[in-house]
Amino acid sequence: MLSKVDNELLTRVGPGTPMGEMMREYWFPVVRSAKLEPGGAPERVRLLGENFVAFRSPDGSVGFIDEACPHRCASMALARNEDGGLRCIFHGWKVDATGRVADCPTEPEARRDLFASKVPTRRYHAREMAGMLWVHIGRHETPPPLPDFEWSALPDDHIQPQRGILRCNWLQALEATLDSAHVGFLHSRDGALRGSQGQRSESSFMRTYKTPRFEFEVRPYGFREAAIRDLPDDECYARIREVVLPNYSLIPRLPGHIGVTVISVPIDDENVIQWYLRFDLDRPIDTQAYLEFGTDSLDPDHFNSDMGDASNMWHQDRAAMKAGHWSGIVGRTNAYEDFVVQESMGPIVDRSREFLGAADVVIALARRLLLQAVKAHRDDRTVPFLGTESRLTALRALSATYPQGESWKCIDAFNPPEMAWASSG
């Protein structure tokens, strides 16, 4: 259970809130690079309760500025995309890619440049990486380095970003990715989890051994955690996750399978972008990979656009449930089921009403670390997690079996034990 005061600390992300101010210390992916066409329409972006536009100039460079024109607050999403910046259609003021006013044609020519130089604007940092536009909206003139994961420098055809948009708080979205205990229930379909159909499969382990035990190690960037299931023949099966706080979850994968990183990006207090970043270190990734880890559509910008809402109970099929389907979310995949459950909690769940158990130890750990971090930042501007370590190439999540009596902590994620049943096919 979390107090109402602490729940407010963790969930409110607007300007001036403790969590909002801490979040502004980090880079966030906001839109796919391919969405921004040279000289094309600006893309509206809402991030941490504020409104912006992203755009690509005719020369190919990217910009990120406030949506409101600094003159009379008309939307710059309507602006003309010209060489050197966006020109507002209202009075012709031009704002360059850094947010600086470059032209004020309504002012007398003799004082135009001087006037433009005095217009107060906020300037942001924008970079492209891994097929996405990343932005930093904090106060720093020189932002920290972009986070350096093992997928950060991959060729474009080795990585595929896709996002869903949820009508709930960012922490609900993040916590769904940290909860291994729900997998054997919510995603069990009609008694068979989606996955390999071999004699032994990862899905069969989670279906048969529904109640894992949890162990974890706190690290400067967040924590490692293992959901461990005891198997016959004196073996253990562990899903070992890397969690880079405040908002990254590296999903455990079998050797030879694509990697998945989930990034929860707060739109505002009651909406969140959930990025699914799939990557293959060795070969170009096939489009079909979109469908291999819990997404329902090839639409890379809003794969859950047809999800429904509480008014139609997210298209839950009660007849299918009577026939044996677990959730009634028929013909859908893991992420969709997660999204339905997270939205069903309401825009911001009241965590003071919860009653946590042994299966929630990782959720409690994440909340505790986030609370410590936001309070430290509020009190002395300490930047935790990625503020202490931007090079994260040594992190990899994995699923593995190992002999009982040994420790999952000794498994080398880059040289894992062989599992004949876990080939990528």
C-alpha positions, -999 to +999 in steps of 0.1 A: +000+000+000+012+035-009+000+066+010-021+091-010+007+117-005+034+094-020+011+083-048+007+120-058+045+123-057+050+094-081+022+101-105+020+139-111+044+149-139+034+185-149+057+215-146+066+223-110+057+189-096+085+170-079+083+140-103+078+163-133+109+182-125+129+150-120+116+136-153+128+167-171+164+156-164+161+128-189+158+122-226+125+108-240+116+093-274+085+111-286+079+103-323+093+080-349+119+096-371+101+083-402+070+103-392+089+136-398+091+143-435+115+170-447+095+202-452+064+182-440+037+189-415+049+195-379+039+167-355+021+177-323+037+163-292+024+164-256+051+155-230+050+158-192+019+180-194+032+205-220+025+210-257+052+210-283+057+204-321+084+183-337+094+189-373+120+182-400+132+212-420+135+209-458+173+203-453+166+172-431+175+187-397+151+182-368+136+207-345+115+207-313+098+238-300+068+250-280+035+245-298+023+280-289+038+308-312+057+332-289+037+361-305+000+354-299+001+317-290-013+303-323-005+266-329+028+261-346+014+228-358-003+249-384+029+266-394+046+267-428+077+245-427+104+266-444+142+267-446+154+277-412+123+270-392+086+271-389+067+303-399+034+310-381+005+314-405-011+341-382+014+369-385+044+353-402+067+351-372+094+325-378+109+302-351+140+282-358+148+246-348+163+257-314+132+278-305+148+311-313+127+337-330+143+343-364+120+367-380+092+391-370+078+406-402+051+426-384+078+448-368+095+478-385+125+465-406+149+489-389+144+472-354+132+438-365+164+418-357+168+435-323+132+430-314+134+393-324+165+388-302+146+400-272+116+377-275+118+352-246+116+316-257+124+282-243+150+261-261+151+223-261+175+196-273+165+171-300+185+141-314+177+111-335+186+076-323+172+041-329+146+053-354+131+078-330+133+115-322+145+120-286+141+153-267+154+168-235+132+196-221+151+203-189+169+235-180+204+224-190+222+243-217+242+211-222+221+180-217+234+147-205+244+121-231+217+100-247+212+066-230+236+041-246+219+007-248+230-022-269+205-012-295+214+025-296+238+024-326+221-004-346+214+001-383+178+012-390+168-021-404+178-040-372+154-020-350+117-013-351+100+011-327+063+009-323+041+027-297+007+024-280-011+052-263-029+045-230-054+065-211-038+061-178-009+073-157+027+065-167+034+045-136+005+021-143+021+014-177+056+009-163+043-014-135+027-037-161+061-044-176+076-052-142+050-078-131+060-114-140+033-129-117+004-120-140+018-137-171+005-172-162-030-158-157-038-128-178-020-141-209-030-177-206-057-174-233-076-207-232-051-225-211-022-222-235+001-192-235+012-179-268+047-191-276+067-221-287+049-254-291+078-277-284+079-303-257+093-278-233+086-241-239+089-209-220+052-205-221+046-239-207+068-231-177+047-200-169+015-219-175+024-248-153+044-230-126+022-199-121+037-187-088+073-176-091+095-164-063+114-131-068+149-120-061+166-087-070+197-067-070+196-029-067+220-012-091+229+025-097+207+026-128+177+008-111+177-029-105+179-065-118+152-089-109+145-126-114+112-143-114+122-179-106+102-211-111+114-245-098+112-272-124+115-310-123+149-326-127+165-302-102+163-272-125+152-236-121+137-214-148+144-176-144+131-146-163+159-120-155+148-085-162+169-053-163+150-022-151+165+012-159+146+037-139+127+058-142+110+043-172+128+015-191+121-023-188+143-047-207+121-077-213+136-112-208+143-131-240+154-166-250+187-170-267+184-164-304+152-144-301+147-107-308+152-082-279+125-060-266+128-028-246+097-011-233+098+026-226+070+044-207+068+081-217+044+103-197+022+124-219+006+140-189-009+128-156-035+107-173-020+095-206+012+077-215+030+065-246+042+029-243+071+023-268+079-013-278+114-013-293+123-045-310+158-052-322+181-079-336+218-075-332+228-099-359+204-094-388+176-071-402+144-075-382+114-088-401+082-069-400+065-099-386+085-093-354+059-066-346+035-094-339+058-116-319+057-097-287+023-086-277+012-061-303-018-064-325-012-041-354+015-031-379+006+006-372+038+018-357+024+050-343-007+038-324-010+000-325-039-001-300-061+025-317-090+001-319-088-010-283-121+003-271-128+017-236-149+012-206-181+020-225-178-012-244-156-030-219-127-031-243-146-056-265-143-083-239-161-115-251-180-132-222-191-161-244-155-169-251-148-168-214-176-193-207-160-215-234-126-215-216-108-183-227-092-167-197-095-130-202-122-127-229-099-104-248-101-126-279-077-126-309-054-101-291-019-103-277-001-096-245+004-059-247-033-053-256-044-074-225-020-054-203-033-021-217-069-031-210-061-040-174-041-008-168-068+014-182-095-004-162-078+009-130-088+044-139-066+074-150-046+074-118-050+043-096-054+050-058-026+029-045-037+035-009-065+010-015-041-019-026-032-049-006+001-062-019+014-097-015+046-118-021+042-116-059+043-078-057+078-074-043+092-060-075+064-035-078+071-024-042+108-021-049+103+001-080+080+024-060+105+026-032+134+035-054+113+060-074+102+077-041+137+079-028+148+094-061+121+120-064+125+132-029+163+135-033+159+154-065+133+177-048+156+184-019+190+188-035+186+183-073+203+149-072+198+132-106+195+095-100+196+064-122+205+074-158+219+106-143+247+084-128+253+061-158+244+066-194+264+037-209+241+007-206+254-015-234+263-042-208+227-047-198+207-076-214+176-093-201+172-130-206+153-162-198+174-192-187+174-225-169+200-234-144+206-262-118+189-258-085+215-248-058+232-224-081+223-187-085+208-168-114+232-140-106+260-161-120+244-164-155+263-144-182+235-128-203+259-125-232+269-162-230+239-179-215+235-217-210+223-237-239+186-247-240+179-269-270+141-263-268+146-225-269+159-222-305+145-193-325+133-217-352 
